[in-house]
Amino acid sequence: MSQQLSVADKMPNEAVGFASNEFLTFRLGSEEYGIDILKVQEIRGYDAITQIANAPEFIKGVVNLRGIIVPIVDMRIKFSLGHAEYDQFTVVIILNVAGRVMGVVVDGVSDVITLEAGQMRPTPEFGSIINTEYIKGLGTVDERMLILLDIEKLMGSTDMGLIDQVVN
């Protein structure tokens, strides 16, 4: 076991590329995802959302959060994971990404976890079959596998257009 730890300790955290090792985990269907806890502003129950005409299907609409109009994205629809069922476990995670406040609807929030470098792995290569551009890596906790999302890259993607693209 100690030999396994020494190999894990040598794995650089930059390989996965998160600023923090703490993640808010949430469920979409049977899968568990993680996002950098530093991007999370608050977690709210799923309330009435004002729909916006001609918005893409994954944009559920907007909510007024203490005077700030916040766009709400349904992650299940965005990731093509089937019809979204809204129940008492459905929550909206309010994010602050690149100075912009937005919300994502998820099936439920699980936990806040800390991952050590040895528990994080780079995204596997799937070629052009599966778009993994928004996946930063995979995390393992006991027998659970977490899909670690790059929420900033996802929200800034051209099809989402929720935050301005960074120009270098």
WOJO-V483758 format. One record per residue. N is the residue number from 1. RES is the residue in one letter. SS is DSSP state (H for helix, E for strand, L for the rest). OMEGA is omega in degrees with one decimal (none if undefined). D_CENTER is the distance of its C-alpha to the mean C-alpha in Angstrom with 1 decimal. Layout:
# WOJO-V483758
n:N res:RES ss:SS omega:OMEGA d_center:D_CENTER
n:N res:RES ss:SS omega:OMEGA d_center:D_CENTER
This chain:
# WOJO-V483758
n:1 res:M ss:L omega:-179.2 d_center:31.8
n:2 res:S ss:H omega:177.5 d_center:32.5
n:3 res:Q ss:H omega:178.0 d_center:32.7
n:4 res:Q ss:H omega:179.3 d_center:29.2
n:5 res:L ss:H omega:-178.8 d_center:27.9
n:6 res:S ss:H omega:175.7 d_center:29.8
n:7 res:V ss:H omega:-179.9 d_center:28.2
n:8 res:A ss:H omega:-179.3 d_center:24.7
n:9 res:D ss:H omega:-179.8 d_center:25.7
n:10 res:K ss:L omega:-179.1 d_center:26.7
n:11 res:M ss:L omega:-176.6 d_center:23.3
n:12 res:P ss:L omega:178.1 d_center:22.0
n:13 res:N ss:H omega:-178.8 d_center:18.7
n:14 res:E ss:H omega:179.0 d_center:18.6
n:15 res:A ss:H omega:177.7 d_center:18.3
n:16 res:V ss:L omega:168.8 d_center:14.6
n:17 res:G ss:L omega:176.2 d_center:14.5
n:18 res:F ss:L omega:178.1 d_center:12.4
n:19 res:A ss:L omega:-177.2 d_center:14.4
n:20 res:S ss:L omega:175.1 d_center:13.9
n:21 res:N ss:L omega:178.7 d_center:14.1
n:22 res:E ss:E omega:-175.6 d_center:12.7
n:23 res:F ss:E omega:168.3 d_center:9.3
n:24 res:L ss:E omega:-179.9 d_center:8.4
n:25 res:T ss:E omega:179.6 d_center:8.3
n:26 res:F ss:E omega:-178.0 d_center:8.1
n:27 res:R ss:E omega:167.0 d_center:10.0
n:28 res:L ss:E omega:-174.1 d_center:10.2
n:29 res:G ss:L omega:-178.3 d_center:13.9
n:30 res:S ss:L omega:-178.2 d_center:15.0
n:31 res:E ss:E omega:178.2 d_center:11.9
n:32 res:E ss:E omega:-177.1 d_center:9.9
n:33 res:Y ss:E omega:176.2 d_center:6.3
n:34 res:G ss:E omega:173.7 d_center:5.6
n:35 res:I ss:E omega:-179.2 d_center:4.4
n:36 res:D ss:E omega:-176.5 d_center:7.7
n:37 res:I ss:H omega:-179.4 d_center:9.8
n:38 res:L ss:H omega:178.4 d_center:11.7
n:39 res:K ss:H omega:-174.8 d_center:9.4
n:40 res:V ss:E omega:177.7 d_center:9.8
n:41 res:Q ss:E omega:178.8 d_center:13.1
n:42 res:E ss:E omega:177.4 d_center:13.7
n:43 res:I ss:E omega:-177.6 d_center:13.1
n:44 res:R ss:E omega:172.3 d_center:15.6
n:45 res:G ss:E omega:179.3 d_center:17.1
n:46 res:Y ss:L omega:-179.0 d_center:17.0
n:47 res:D ss:L omega:176.5 d_center:19.9
n:48 res:A ss:L omega:-179.3 d_center:21.9
n:49 res:I ss:L omega:177.8 d_center:20.2
n:50 res:T ss:E omega:-178.8 d_center:22.6
n:51 res:Q ss:L omega:178.9 d_center:22.3
n:52 res:I ss:L omega:-179.8 d_center:22.9
n:53 res:A ss:L omega:175.9 d_center:25.4
n:54 res:N ss:L omega:176.4 d_center:24.6
n:55 res:A ss:L omega:174.0 d_center:20.8
n:56 res:P ss:L omega:-175.5 d_center:18.9
n:57 res:E ss:L omega:-177.2 d_center:18.3
n:58 res:F ss:L omega:174.1 d_center:14.5
n:59 res:I ss:E omega:-177.2 d_center:15.3
n:60 res:K ss:E omega:-179.0 d_center:16.6
n:61 res:G ss:E omega:-178.6 d_center:18.5
n:62 res:V ss:E omega:172.0 d_center:18.7
n:63 res:V ss:E omega:175.7 d_center:19.4
n:64 res:N ss:E omega:-177.9 d_center:21.7
n:65 res:L ss:E omega:-179.9 d_center:20.3
n:66 res:R ss:L omega:176.4 d_center:23.3
n:67 res:G ss:L omega:178.5 d_center:24.6
n:68 res:I ss:E omega:177.3 d_center:21.5
n:69 res:I ss:E omega:-172.2 d_center:20.5
n:70 res:V ss:E omega:174.5 d_center:16.8
n:71 res:P ss:E omega:-177.7 d_center:15.4
n:72 res:I ss:E omega:-179.7 d_center:13.3
n:73 res:V ss:E omega:174.4 d_center:11.1
n:74 res:D ss:E omega:-174.9 d_center:11.3
n:75 res:M ss:H omega:179.4 d_center:8.4
n:76 res:R ss:H omega:178.9 d_center:11.2
n:77 res:I ss:H omega:-179.6 d_center:13.5
n:78 res:K ss:H omega:-178.3 d_center:11.4
n:79 res:F ss:L omega:178.2 d_center:11.0
n:80 res:S ss:L omega:-178.2 d_center:14.6
n:81 res:L ss:L omega:177.5 d_center:14.3
n:82 res:G ss:L omega:-177.0 d_center:17.5
n:83 res:H ss:L omega:-180.0 d_center:18.6
n:84 res:A ss:L omega:173.9 d_center:16.5
n:85 res:E ss:L omega:-180.0 d_center:18.6
n:86 res:Y ss:L omega:-179.4 d_center:18.4
n:87 res:D ss:L omega:-176.6 d_center:20.0
n:88 res:Q ss:L omega:-179.9 d_center:20.3
n:89 res:F ss:L omega:-178.8 d_center:17.1
n:90 res:T ss:L omega:-180.0 d_center:14.9
n:91 res:V ss:E omega:173.4 d_center:13.2
n:92 res:V ss:E omega:175.3 d_center:11.7
n:93 res:I ss:E omega:177.9 d_center:9.3
n:94 res:I ss:E omega:-176.0 d_center:11.1
n:95 res:L ss:E omega:169.3 d_center:9.6
n:96 res:N ss:E omega:-174.6 d_center:12.1
n:97 res:V ss:E omega:179.4 d_center:11.2
n:98 res:A ss:L omega:177.7 d_center:14.4
n:99 res:G ss:L omega:-178.9 d_center:16.5
n:100 res:R ss:E omega:178.8 d_center:15.3
n:101 res:V ss:E omega:178.7 d_center:14.2
n:102 res:M ss:E omega:-179.6 d_center:12.1
n:103 res:G ss:E omega:174.8 d_center:10.7
n:104 res:V ss:E omega:178.0 d_center:8.3
n:105 res:V ss:E omega:178.5 d_center:10.3
n:106 res:V ss:E omega:-177.6 d_center:9.4
n:107 res:D ss:L omega:178.7 d_center:12.3
n:108 res:G ss:E omega:177.1 d_center:12.3
n:109 res:V ss:E omega:-176.6 d_center:11.2
n:110 res:S ss:E omega:-164.8 d_center:12.7
n:111 res:D ss:E omega:164.8 d_center:13.2
n:112 res:V ss:E omega:-177.0 d_center:12.8
n:113 res:I ss:E omega:173.8 d_center:13.9
n:114 res:T ss:E omega:178.3 d_center:15.4
n:115 res:L ss:L omega:173.0 d_center:15.5
n:116 res:E ss:L omega:-178.5 d_center:18.6
n:117 res:A ss:H omega:-178.9 d_center:19.0
n:118 res:G ss:H omega:179.2 d_center:20.7
n:119 res:Q ss:H omega:-178.7 d_center:17.8
n:120 res:M ss:E omega:-179.7 d_center:15.5
n:121 res:R ss:E omega:176.5 d_center:16.4
n:122 res:P ss:E omega:178.1 d_center:15.9
n:123 res:T ss:L omega:177.2 d_center:14.6
n:124 res:P ss:L omega:178.6 d_center:17.6
n:125 res:E ss:L omega:177.3 d_center:19.6
n:126 res:F ss:L omega:-175.4 d_center:19.9
n:127 res:G ss:L omega:-178.4 d_center:22.0
n:128 res:S ss:L omega:-177.5 d_center:21.6
n:129 res:I ss:L omega:-177.2 d_center:21.1
n:130 res:I ss:L omega:178.0 d_center:17.3
n:131 res:N ss:L omega:-178.9 d_center:15.1
n:132 res:T ss:L omega:-175.0 d_center:12.9
n:133 res:E ss:L omega:-178.3 d_center:12.6
n:134 res:Y ss:L omega:-179.8 d_center:8.8
n:135 res:I ss:E omega:-179.1 d_center:8.8
n:136 res:K ss:E omega:-178.2 d_center:9.9
n:137 res:G ss:E omega:178.7 d_center:11.6
n:138 res:L ss:E omega:178.1 d_center:12.2
n:139 res:G ss:E omega:177.2 d_center:13.0
n:140 res:T ss:E omega:175.6 d_center:15.9
n:141 res:V ss:E omega:-174.4 d_center:17.1
n:142 res:D ss:L omega:179.8 d_center:20.5
n:143 res:E ss:L omega:-177.3 d_center:20.3
n:144 res:R ss:E omega:175.2 d_center:16.5
n:145 res:M ss:E omega:179.4 d_center:14.3
n:146 res:L ss:E omega:173.5 d_center:10.6
n:147 res:I ss:E omega:-175.6 d_center:8.5
n:148 res:L ss:E omega:-174.6 d_center:6.9
n:149 res:L ss:E omega:168.7 d_center:4.6
n:150 res:D ss:L omega:-172.0 d_center:6.5
n:151 res:I ss:H omega:178.5 d_center:5.0
n:152 res:E ss:H omega:178.6 d_center:8.8
n:153 res:K ss:H omega:179.1 d_center:10.0
n:154 res:L ss:H omega:-177.2 d_center:8.2
n:155 res:M ss:H omega:178.8 d_center:9.5
n:156 res:G ss:L omega:-178.2 d_center:12.7
n:157 res:S ss:L omega:-175.1 d_center:13.5
n:158 res:T ss:L omega:179.6 d_center:16.9
n:159 res:D ss:L omega:177.0 d_center:16.1
n:160 res:M ss:L omega:177.3 d_center:13.7
n:161 res:G ss:L omega:-176.6 d_center:15.9
n:162 res:L ss:L omega:174.0 d_center:14.3
n:163 res:I ss:L omega:-179.2 d_center:15.0
n:164 res:D ss:L omega:176.0 d_center:18.0
n:165 res:Q ss:L omega:176.5 d_center:18.0
n:166 res:V ss:L omega:179.6 d_center:19.3
n:167 res:V ss:L omega:179.7 d_center:22.8
n:168 res:N ss:L omega:none d_center:24.3
